[in-house]
């Protein structure tokens, strides 16, 4: 076996400045899309009860102040510098009085008064959809983002009692074990709100009480919570917080995922989607063709040759429309293996492309590796390969830039193989390692999975929600985050 440690690629911030750590880079240079002059005011709308709106506005005031790290100091934690014109984030959040859509207590209580939990969810969906209509059809200019702080009362009376989570699910989705019969009005309330935002061409942010009450959640301290909230808002309403320095300008990175397309006529319909990443910071969503997938065909959906060709052709056309040239290299990531039809179709779509890599990233590896006579886990970036597929890559582990391992349990390597490759295993691993740093939903140093896998599955669930609502989804990833 061959063992290498890959170098960590820096991130790009304002004026092309480079830094390894997201929080430190923003503190030193400002977000990558900041022009060095303009202090942005994000015009935001808000929908909620009198209490949830009041507490959320108090949180916004707190966001304008410096917030120190609480609890035990950790190398990956940094104090939050605050928002405002003198802030390293170079933006503020403005919510005018005409941008507030109030849900009266009696309105919420009426929606929640029925005995059926599922009916309560449907009532709440109708209530919030009406409030979106009221707000978006009466204000000008339109808000750039809408915050939806949910009340404790609503969450307690709509969440699934069989799971220890605040997530409001009408029906739990599983493509493997269940075929839905008849029309499902919605699956998940969070995804439903995203789709309502699609209708009005506005990004949304659902806010739970643990966030606006500023109590923190789990092991996340308040400063970290503020970092994550602010970076997500910046991306949804303004621009890109950071980019990857050394992604190839001529490479197109694609995550392929599937979602169930619920309809009364075809309960076994599936649709493919592609999540496309380019070095310039664009992150866009492309829908593929719908197709039937029966249980007898296996647990995981796969594309035939024509379907694979169509979706990757759309990806290449998107790259060409934005760059005015075709990519020299296309990298496709999938969490399921590649069937012959998929390999054939992707290859046909990329027949004019110099290099094509079809990479299978396994969901979970049962392998572990250890240093001899050392208490530390392997370094992030450790690549273990043999003469054959698969290879193993530690996307989490000891991080030299932080001087520690930020996890609480033994890190697992990410396992990946390939159905077709034009690039070296080292380059494939470098791509994966870099793409673990593009999740703008938080300010973590890195995630365990590349965004082509982790984010694409979440986007698919929201696309399924838009299918049930018969609303055309937007292309920009900011609407789905």
JOFENNOR-V582936 format. One record per residue. N is the residue number from 0. RES is the residue in three letters. PSI is psi as a letter, one per 20 degrees, with the letter a starting at -180 (* if undefined). Layout:
N:RES:PSI, N:RES:PSI
This chain:
0:UNK:q, 1:UNK:p, 2:UNK:p, 3:UNK:q, 4:UNK:o, 5:UNK:q, 6:UNK:q, 7:UNK:p, 8:UNK:p, 9:UNK:r, 10:UNK:q, 11:UNK:p, 12:UNK:a, 13:UNK:q, 14:UNK:k, 15:UNK:j, 16:UNK:q, 17:UNK:q, 18:UNK:q, 19:UNK:h, 20:UNK:p, 21:UNK:g, 22:UNK:g, 23:UNK:g, 24:UNK:g, 25:UNK:g, 26:UNK:g, 27:UNK:g, 28:UNK:h, 29:UNK:r, 30:UNK:q, 31:UNK:h, 32:UNK:j, 33:UNK:p, 34:UNK:j, 35:UNK:i, 36:UNK:g, 37:UNK:p, 38:UNK:o, 39:UNK:p, 40:UNK:o, 41:UNK:o, 42:UNK:o, 43:UNK:q, 44:UNK:r, 45:UNK:p, 46:UNK:p, 47:UNK:a, 48:UNK:r, 49:UNK:g, 50:UNK:g, 51:UNK:h, 52:UNK:g, 53:UNK:g, 54:UNK:h, 55:UNK:g, 56:UNK:h, 57:UNK:h, 58:UNK:h, 59:UNK:g, 60:UNK:g, 61:UNK:h, 62:UNK:h, 63:UNK:i, 64:UNK:q, 65:UNK:p, 66:UNK:o, 67:UNK:q, 68:UNK:p, 69:UNK:q, 70:UNK:a, 71:UNK:p, 72:UNK:p, 73:UNK:q, 74:UNK:h, 75:UNK:j, 76:UNK:q, 77:UNK:q, 78:UNK:q, 79:UNK:p, 80:UNK:i, 81:UNK:q, 82:UNK:r, 83:UNK:r, 84:UNK:h, 85:UNK:j, 86:UNK:q, 87:UNK:h, 88:UNK:i, 89:UNK:k, 90:UNK:r, 91:UNK:r, 92:UNK:p, 93:UNK:p, 94:UNK:n, 95:UNK:r, 96:UNK:h, 97:UNK:i, 98:UNK:j, 99:UNK:p, 100:UNK:o, 101:UNK:p, 102:UNK:o, 103:UNK:q, 104:UNK:h, 105:UNK:h, 106:UNK:g, 107:UNK:g, 108:UNK:h, 109:UNK:g, 110:UNK:h, 111:UNK:j, 112:UNK:i, 113:UNK:q, 114:UNK:h, 115:UNK:p, 116:UNK:g, 117:UNK:h, 118:UNK:h, 119:UNK:g, 120:UNK:g, 121:UNK:g, 122:UNK:g, 123:UNK:g, 124:UNK:g, 125:UNK:g, 126:UNK:g, 127:UNK:h, 128:UNK:h, 129:UNK:h, 130:UNK:h, 131:UNK:g, 132:UNK:g, 133:UNK:g, 134:UNK:g, 135:UNK:h, 136:UNK:i, 137:UNK:i, 138:UNK:q, 139:UNK:p, 140:UNK:r, 141:UNK:q, 142:UNK:q, 143:UNK:i, 144:UNK:q, 145:UNK:p, 146:UNK:q, 147:UNK:n, 148:UNK:o, 149:UNK:q, 150:UNK:q, 151:UNK:h, 152:UNK:g, 153:UNK:g, 154:UNK:g, 155:UNK:h, 156:UNK:j, 157:UNK:i, 158:UNK:q, 159:UNK:o, 160:UNK:i, 161:UNK:j, 162:UNK:q, 163:UNK:m, 164:UNK:q, 165:UNK:j, 166:UNK:p, 167:UNK:o, 168:UNK:p, 169:UNK:g, 170:UNK:p, 171:UNK:p, 172:UNK:p, 173:UNK:o, 174:UNK:h, 175:UNK:h, 176:UNK:i, 177:UNK:p, 178:UNK:p, 179:UNK:p, 180:UNK:p, 181:UNK:r, 182:UNK:p, 183:UNK:o, 184:UNK:h, 185:UNK:r, 186:UNK:g, 187:UNK:p, 188:UNK:h, 189:UNK:g, 190:UNK:h, 191:UNK:g, 192:UNK:h, 193:UNK:g, 194:UNK:h, 195:UNK:h, 196:UNK:h, 197:UNK:g, 198:UNK:h, 199:UNK:j, 200:UNK:l, 201:UNK:q, 202:UNK:q, 203:UNK:q, 204:UNK:o, 205:UNK:p, 206:UNK:p, 207:UNK:q, 208:UNK:h, 209:UNK:h, 210:UNK:g, 211:UNK:i, 212:UNK:i, 213:UNK:k, 214:UNK:i, 215:UNK:r, 216:UNK:p, 217:UNK:c, 218:UNK:j, 219:UNK:p, 220:UNK:r, 221:UNK:h, 222:UNK:g, 223:UNK:g, 224:UNK:g, 225:UNK:h, 226:UNK:g, 227:UNK:g, 228:UNK:g, 229:UNK:g, 230:UNK:g, 231:UNK:g, 232:UNK:g, 233:UNK:g, 234:UNK:g, 235:UNK:h, 236:UNK:i, 237:UNK:f, 238:UNK:a, 239:UNK:p, 240:UNK:g, 241:UNK:r, 242:UNK:r, 243:UNK:p, 244:UNK:g, 245:UNK:k, 246:UNK:q, 247:UNK:p, 248:UNK:h, 249:UNK:j, 250:UNK:p, 251:UNK:p, 252:UNK:p, 253:UNK:p, 254:UNK:p, 255:UNK:p, 256:UNK:r, 257:UNK:q, 258:UNK:q, 259:UNK:p, 260:UNK:n, 261:UNK:p, 262:UNK:q, 263:UNK:h, 264:UNK:g, 265:UNK:n, 266:UNK:i, 267:UNK:k, 268:UNK:p, 269:UNK:q, 270:UNK:q, 271:UNK:q, 272:UNK:q, 273:UNK:p, 274:UNK:o, 275:UNK:p, 276:UNK:p, 277:UNK:q, 278:UNK:h, 279:UNK:i, 280:UNK:i, 281:UNK:q, 282:UNK:o, 283:UNK:q, 284:UNK:p, 285:UNK:p, 286:UNK:q, 287:UNK:b, 288:UNK:q, 289:UNK:q, 290:UNK:q, 291:UNK:q, 292:UNK:o, 293:UNK:q, 294:UNK:h, 295:UNK:i, 296:UNK:i, 297:UNK:r, 298:UNK:h, 299:UNK:p, 300:UNK:q, 301:UNK:q, 302:UNK:q, 303:UNK:r, 304:UNK:g, 305:UNK:g, 306:UNK:g, 307:UNK:g, 308:UNK:g, 309:UNK:g, 310:UNK:h, 311:UNK:h, 312:UNK:h, 313:UNK:g, 314:UNK:g, 315:UNK:h, 316:UNK:h, 317:UNK:g, 318:UNK:g, 319:UNK:h, 320:UNK:h, 321:UNK:h, 322:UNK:i, 323:UNK:k, 324:UNK:q, 325:UNK:q, 326:UNK:q, 327:UNK:i, 328:UNK:p, 329:UNK:p, 330:UNK:p, 331:UNK:p, 332:UNK:p, 333:UNK:q, 334:UNK:i, 335:UNK:r, 336:UNK:r, 337:UNK:p, 338:UNK:r, 339:UNK:g, 340:UNK:h, 341:UNK:g, 342:UNK:g, 343:UNK:g, 344:UNK:g, 345:UNK:h, 346:UNK:g, 347:UNK:g, 348:UNK:h, 349:UNK:k, 350:UNK:h, 351:UNK:j, 352:UNK:p, 353:UNK:g, 354:UNK:p, 355:UNK:p, 356:UNK:p, 357:UNK:o, 358:UNK:p, 359:UNK:o, 360:UNK:o, 361:UNK:q, 362:UNK:h, 363:UNK:p, 364:UNK:q, 365:UNK:j, 366:UNK:q, 367:UNK:q, 368:UNK:q, 369:UNK:q, 370:UNK:q, 371:UNK:p, 372:UNK:l, 373:UNK:p, 374:UNK:i, 375:UNK:q, 376:UNK:r, 377:UNK:q, 378:UNK:q, 379:UNK:p, 380:UNK:i, 381:UNK:p, 382:UNK:p, 383:UNK:p, 384:UNK:q, 385:UNK:a, 386:UNK:i, 387:UNK:r, 388:UNK:q, 389:UNK:r, 390:UNK:r, 391:UNK:p, 392:UNK:p, 393:UNK:o, 394:UNK:i, 395:UNK:r, 396:UNK:a, 397:UNK:p, 398:UNK:o, 399:UNK:h, 400:UNK:h, 401:UNK:i, 402:UNK:k, 403:UNK:r, 404:UNK:o, 405:UNK:j, 406:UNK:r, 407:UNK:i, 408:UNK:r, 409:UNK:p, 410:UNK:q, 411:UNK:p, 412:UNK:q, 413:UNK:p, 414:UNK:p, 415:UNK:q, 416:UNK:a, 417:UNK:q, 418:UNK:h, 419:UNK:p, 420:UNK:p, 421:UNK:i, 422:UNK:r, 423:UNK:q, 424:UNK:h, 425:UNK:g, 426:UNK:h, 427:UNK:g, 428:UNK:h, 429:UNK:h, 430:UNK:g, 431:UNK:g, 432:UNK:g, 433:UNK:g, 434:UNK:i, 435:UNK:j, 436:UNK:j, 437:UNK:k, 438:UNK:n, 439:UNK:j, 440:UNK:i, 441:UNK:r, 442:UNK:k, 443:UNK:q, 444:UNK:g, 445:UNK:r, 446:UNK:r, 447:UNK:h, 448:UNK:q, 449:UNK:q, 450:UNK:h, 451:UNK:h, 452:UNK:g, 453:UNK:g, 454:UNK:h, 455:UNK:h, 456:UNK:h, 457:UNK:g, 458:UNK:g, 459:UNK:h, 460:UNK:h, 461:UNK:h, 462:UNK:h, 463:UNK:h, 464:UNK:h, 465:UNK:h, 466:UNK:g, 467:UNK:h, 468:UNK:i, 469:UNK:l, 470:UNK:p, 471:UNK:p, 472:UNK:q, 473:UNK:r, 474:UNK:h, 475:UNK:p, 476:UNK:h, 477:UNK:h, 478:UNK:i, 479:UNK:i, 480:UNK:*
